[in-house]
Amino acid sequence: MSISLKIKKTQFLGRILCLVLTFTTAISGAASREGTRDGGGGDGIELTFPKPNRPGEVYSKTYLLDLFEYGVHQAPIFNRNVKINSTLLRRVTNALPELDQQISSLVAQKLSEIYAYDKLTAIALLKGIELYTWRLIDANLTDVQDDDGSDVDIDRRNLVQLAIRNSHTIRISKPRFDKLDKENASALVMHEVVYAMLPAKEIKNGSENYVFQESKRAREITGYLYSNYFISKGANGLFALIGTDLPTTKGSINTANNLVIENNTYLFKIRGVKYSFDNGTNKTASIKDIAEFVCKGRRRSPSEQLEFSGYYLYLSFDEYNKSPTHKQVHVRWITHWSERSELVSIPINPEVIASPTCQTEMEVEIEGNLQKIGWQKLDLF
């Protein structure tokens, strides 16, 4: 199947497919690995202040460590010139049912700001939020001691465990959480999802291997998102900060992290914007060769799918009404935002299959039909 989407026209879509595949899979992988050990957590710092006009008396306040290290804990910055995206607000609210609506709104506000710079980054973070179950626990949490140290000279006795991610659940200590202001509380949500999406690293200790994600890196990214630099440096500043640690439309993929999807006997690999695939014989080909593969590979069940994305886009080819010269194929285009479908006609005449025109005719048919169902106008909302 050659989807005759010229690479230069669909570079953005290509990066969406490749990067979302890589990073949403990374989230699931990290979640499963975390289940075998103490999960990643979010730390707060409890500070004491003298009470005004009350000599000798003090009061305490808790802040997210990420924001404290970035110097924005008392006034996290939001760009109110960016309107909250209604879809983001709805989905964040649904994903965080136990959290205060104002906190969900602030999370959606920050995601909307990110979305204004890079749609893929915002959507990947949203998907990360949705992948987890968020629970408020009426108890303090154990200290997982995953803060990786700090560049700021702090007394560790002032650190408190706000949240712990383990498997597919993120537990938040309600007694600690309630001491955060709404802005710091919303930043905790961002910290947790950024932390969850960071690439896992392995270290060897004797005969054992340990998998971990860097809390310090998560705190750096989260702190930046709530600073004035996030606004003043714009999209380029975000891309420079994130690098390849989170999905962006400007980022590249580490070849070691190429996702392999096993679909019965078919093995697909997504590599950059070339959409190459492996047909199980160690032969790698570009997406243009997939047309010939589909033309000739007719030994498949009606329900079999050729999948290009674990979450955002896939095409399924269900055969209908075979004729001597053509078969109709039901193409489904699905994102998390909508679902559309179209019947397309693919030549199966043996003479056509044996000729180079099979690929060409398929390109024309599929491209035309996908344009009708909105492929070229793809937007993620």
N, C-alpha and C positions, 0 to 999 in steps of 0.2 A: 504494500500500500504506500504509494508515494503521495503524500499530502502536499500538493504542489504549492506550498507556502514558501516563497523565496526567502532564504535566510535573512537577507538584508531587510525584508519587510517584517519579519517576525522575530527579530533578535530579542525583543522584550518578552514575547511569549516563550521563546526558547529558554531564556534564563529562568522564567517562572517555572516551567516544567522541570528543568534540571535542578534548580536550587531548592524548590519546594520538595522535590523527591528526596534530595539529600538531607535536608534539615528536618523535615517532619519525620523521616525515618530515624534520624539521629535522636530526636526527642524520645521516640518509643524505645530505642535501644538504650538510651541513658536511663529511662525510667525502669526498664527491666533489670538493668545492672544495679541500679541503686537499691533494688529490693533485696539484695543480698548483703547489704551493709547499711550503716547509718546514711540516711539520705542527705542531699544538699539542703542547707538551711539559710534563713535570712536572719541577720543579727541586728540588734538595736543597741544603742548606747544610752544609758540612764545618767543624766546630769543633774546636779543640784544647784539651786540658785538661792540667794538670800531673799527673804520676803520683804517687799517694800514696806518701809516704816515699821518693821517688826524685827528689831535687833536680836540677833542670836537665833532666829527662826529661818528655816530653809524649806524649800519645796523642790520636788523633782519633776523632770520631764524626760520623756523617752523619744529618741529620734532614730530613724533608719541609719545604720552605719554608713551606707553608701553615700547618703546626702551629707552626713557629718564630715566624711573624708573629703568631699568636694566643696565643703564650705557653704552649702546651700540648705542646710537642715532647717534653719529658722524661716526661710522664705523660698521654698522650691518655686521655680519659675515655670509658668504656663503661658503659652502664646494665645491670648484671648482673641487675637485677630483671626485665628483659625476656628471656624465653626465646627462644632461636634458633628461628626457624621452619624446620621440617624441609624444606619445599619450597624455600625460599630457599637453604638450605645445599646441598641437592642440586644445584640449578641453578647456583649460583655455583661450586661445585666442578667441575662439568662444563664451565663456561665458562672456567675458569682451570686447565687441566690441568698446566701447567708450574710453577705456584706451590705453595708449601708448604701442606699441609692446614690448618695452624694459621692461616696468613694468610687462606685462604678462609673459615675459620670466623669470623675477626674481621670480614671483609667482610659475611658473612651476619648477624653479630651487629648491626652498625650498620644494615644494611638492615631488620632486624627491629625495631629501635628506631624507625626512620623509619616503618615499616609500622604501628606502634602509633599513630602520630599521623595518618598519611595514607597510605592504601593505594595511591592512584594514584602518588604521588611515589616510593614504594619500588619499585613495579612498573615504572615508567618507567626508573628507574635500573638495575634488574635487566636490563631489555630492552636498555638501552644497553651493559651489560657483555657481554651475549650477542651483540650485533651485531658486536663486534670480535674479531679474533684477537690473542691476547696472547702475545708471544714474548720469551723471555729470550735476550739476545744476549751472547756472551762477548767483549765489547769495550766501550770507552767510546763514547758518542754525541756527535755534533757539537752545539754549543750553538746552538739556534735563536733565542735572544735574544728570547723572547716574554714575558718576565716583567712587562712594562709598568711596571717600576720598583716600588719598595717604600716603604711608609710607615715602615719600620724602617731605621735607618742600618746598612747592612751593607756589607762589602767584597765587591764582585762577584767578586773572585778566589777567594772561598770558595764560590761557587755551582758546583754540578755538575749536569750534565744526567742525570736519572734515567730519563726515558722520552720518547719522541717518538711522536705519533699522526700517521700519514700514510695517507691512503686508508682502508682498513678494517683496518689493522694497527696495533697499539700495541706498539712495541719497547721493551723495558726492559733497561737496561745491567746485566747480572748482577754485574760487579765492584762497581758502585755500590750496586745493590739489596741485595747481601749485607751491606753495611755498615749497613743500616737495621735497627732492631729490628722485631719482628713487627707491632707497633702502627703504627709509621710506614709500614711496607710496605703494610699494609692500607689506610691512608689515601691512599697513592699511587694505588691502584686507584680509590678514591672520587674523588680529584681528577681523574683522567683521564676518568671517565664524566661527571662534572659539567661539566667543561670541554667535552667533546664535545657536550653537550646545550644549552649556552648558545646563545642566538640569535646568528646571524652578523650582523655590522655591515659596512657598506661605507663606504670612504673614497675620495675621489678625489684623485689626485696627477697633476696635469697632464691628459693624455689617457687615463690608465689608472685603472681602478677596482680597489681591493684589498678583499678580503673577509677579515675577521678576527674572532676571538672573544677576549674579554677574560680573560687569565690571572689578572689581579688579582681579578676577580669570582669566578672559580672558586676561588681560594685563600681568599677571604673566606667563601664558603659551606662549603667543606671544613673550614676551621679551626673554624667555628661548630659543625659537626656533632660535633666531638671535644672540645667545651668543656662546662663545667658549665652554661652558658646553655641549651644544647640540652635539657638535662633540666629545669632550673628554669623555663624559660619555656614549655615544652610546645608543643602544636600551634600555638597562636597566634603564638608566637615564630618557629616555622619558617615559617609563612605570611608573616609580616611580612618575614622575611629574604629569602625566595625571590621574593616578588612574582609577576611573570609570567615570570621567567627560566627557571623549571622548572615542570613540570606539578604542580598541586595541585588538589584538589577544590574549593578556595575561590578559586582564581585565575580571572582573566578572560583572554580571548583577544584579542590585538591584531587588529583587523579586517584589517589588512594581511597577516596570516599565515593567513587562512582557507585551508584546504586545498581544492583542487579536484580531484576524482577524475573522470577521463574514462573512461567505460565505453561504448565504441562511440559512439553518438550522444547518450548521456545524460551530462550534466554535473551533478555534485552538489556542493553547497557546504554545509559544516557551519558554522553561525553560532550560537555560544552554545548555549543549551539549546533553541532554537527548531527546530533540525534543518531549516532551510530548504534548498531545492534549486532549481537552475536547470535547466529542461528544454531548454536550448539556444536558447530564443527570448527570452532576457533577462527572462523572467517568473520572479520569485521567489515561492515559495509555502511555506507551512508544511508540516510533516509530515502534517497532516490532509488535505492535498490530494493527497498521494502515492497514496492509495487510488484516487481517480478516475483518476490517471495510470496505475496498474497495470491497472485495469479496462479502460481504453480502449487501453492500449498493449500489444496482444497480438502485435505483429509482432517477435517476438524468438526467437532460437534457444534450444533447450532448455538449453544450457549457459551461457547468459548470466547474469551475476550482478548484483544490485544491491548494491553494496558500501558499507558505512557505516564501515568501519574498516580501516586498512591492516594492523593487527596483532591486535586483540583481539576484534573481533566483526564478523561479516558474515552476511548472509542471502542464500542463493541460491535462485532460484525455477526449478525444473526441472519442466516440465509433464508430467503423467501422465494417462492415461485421460480424454480429453476426452469430455464428454457434452453434450447439447443445452443444459443449464442450468448446469452447473458444470464446472470443471476442478480437478483435484487438483494441488496444488503442494507440492513437497518443500522444506520450510523447514529449512535447516541453521543451527544456532546454534553457533558455534565461538569459543572463547577459547583462549589458550595453555595453559589448564589442563584443558580437557575439550572433547568434541564430542558434541553431541546433535542429534537430528533428529526431525521430525514431518511427517506429511502433513496438509495443511489443505485445506479446500474453499473455493474462491472462485467466486462467481456470475459466469457469462459470458453469461447470457441477454441478448440485445440489448435487451429491454424493461427488464431490470434495469440494464444498463449505462447506459441513457439516463435512468435515474431517480436521484434522490439516495440511494436505499436501497442502492445498490452500495457506497458508502463505509461506510455504517452496518453492513451485513451483514459486510463484510470486517473491520471493526473487531472485531466480536463473535467471528467465527471465529478470526482470528489471535490476538487477545488471549487467548481461551480456550485455544488450543493452546500458545501460548508460556508461559502460566502452568503448563501441565502439564509442560513440559520445563524449567521452573525459571527463567524469565526474571525473575520478580518476586523470586526468592530469589537473584539473582545475587550471588555473592561471587567474588573473584578468586583464591581458593585452594580 
